[in-house]
Amino acid sequence: MSESKLEWYILRVASGQEKKVKSYLEKEIAIHGLEQCITRVLVPSEKVYQIRKTKDGKSKKVAVEKNFFPGYVFIQADLSYKEESQDKKVNHKVIHIIKSTPGVINFLDVEGSGPNAKPLPVRESDIARILGKMDEVDSGEIRHDITFRVGETVKVMDGPFNGFTGTVEEVFEDKKKLNVMVKIFGRNAPVELNYMQVSKEL
């Protein structure tokens, strides 16, 4: 048996169904015993904070998962096989199983057309950059999908000034912190808060 050559491929899938496609693909891999051919199914994503309105009209920060590449699923696979005394060929059976998975439209990049079209792998440098970005996210840091501007009104959601409103005086994007002028006991007082402690007044 020839040595396996795993490469990364990108599948175009129905937008918003990336996780379902991943789940379907993993089931198909198990049913057909393709664990050697398809070793990873990946939906590159990160957790970000967004502001949501609650039923009682209050603002609440929630962590949501956001796809880096909506409409795409990545697979690490060896899509070739080698018969005795023959060169490696495209494994049409495995490709057919992948393309028949609910939600999968096609491979992003193919050579040729029709049933003999050959999926083309992603460049190693591109996939290394994507996986590197995911490793940063896996470090536990949740990105804040929120930006603040000087002069904006914000409400303090956490800490000793919870419930107070104030005006943004300075923004420290790199530290994810703000200087907010809060009115306390009738006087303005500058307070340093991090992004997690405030919400925009909607």
Secondary structure in CASP SS format (residue, H / E / C, confidence):
PFRMAT SS
TARGET T0000
AUTHOR 0000-0000-0000
METHOD secondary structure of the structure
MODEL  1
M C 1.00
S C 1.00
E C 1.00
S C 1.00
K C 1.00
L C 1.00
E E 1.00
W E 1.00
Y E 1.00
I E 1.00
L E 1.00
R E 1.00
V E 1.00
A C 1.00
S C 1.00
G C 1.00
Q C 1.00
E H 1.00
K H 1.00
K H 1.00
V H 1.00
K H 1.00
S H 1.00
Y H 1.00
L H 1.00
E H 1.00
K H 1.00
E H 1.00
I H 1.00
A H 1.00
I H 1.00
H H 1.00
G C 1.00
L C 1.00
E C 1.00
Q C 1.00
C C 1.00
I E 1.00
T E 1.00
R E 1.00
V E 1.00
L E 1.00
V C 1.00
P C 1.00
S E 1.00
E E 1.00
K E 1.00
V E 1.00
Y E 1.00
Q E 1.00
I E 1.00
R E 1.00
K E 1.00
T C 1.00
K C 1.00
D C 1.00
G C 1.00
K C 1.00
S E 1.00
K E 1.00
K E 1.00
V E 1.00
A E 1.00
V E 1.00
E E 1.00
K E 1.00
N E 1.00
F C 1.00
F C 1.00
P C 1.00
G C 1.00
Y E 1.00
V E 1.00
F E 1.00
I E 1.00
Q E 1.00
A E 1.00
D C 1.00
L C 1.00
S E 1.00
Y E 1.00
K E 1.00
E C 1.00
E C 1.00
S C 1.00
Q C 1.00
D C 1.00
K E 1.00
K E 1.00
V E 1.00
N C 1.00
H H 1.00
K H 1.00
V H 1.00
I H 1.00
H H 1.00
I H 1.00
I H 1.00
K H 1.00
S C 1.00
T C 1.00
P C 1.00
G C 1.00
V E 1.00
I E 1.00
N E 1.00
F E 1.00
L C 1.00
D C 1.00
V E 1.00
E E 1.00
G C 1.00
S C 1.00
G H 1.00
P H 1.00
N H 1.00
A C 1.00
K E 1.00
P E 1.00
L C 1.00
P C 1.00
V C 1.00
R C 1.00
E H 1.00
S H 1.00
D H 1.00
I H 1.00
A H 1.00
R H 1.00
I H 1.00
L H 1.00
G H 1.00
K H 1.00
M H 1.00
D H 1.00
E H 1.00
V H 1.00
D H 1.00
S C 1.00
G C 1.00
E C 1.00
I C 1.00
R E 1.00
H E 1.00
D C 1.00
I C 1.00
T C 1.00
F C 1.00
R C 1.00
V C 1.00
G C 1.00
E C 1.00
T E 1.00
V E 1.00
K E 1.00
V E 1.00
M C 1.00
D C 1.00
G C 1.00
P C 1.00
F C 1.00
N C 1.00
G C 1.00
F C 1.00
T E 1.00
G E 1.00
T E 1.00
V E 1.00
E E 1.00
E E 1.00
V E 1.00
F E 1.00
E C 1.00
D C 1.00
K C 1.00
K C 1.00
K E 1.00
L E 1.00
N E 1.00
V E 1.00
M E 1.00
V E 1.00
K E 1.00
I E 1.00
F C 1.00
G C 1.00
R E 1.00
N E 1.00
A E 1.00
P E 1.00
V E 1.00
E E 1.00
L E 1.00
N E 1.00
Y H 1.00
M H 1.00
Q H 1.00
V E 1.00
S E 1.00
K E 1.00
E C 1.00
L C 1.00
END
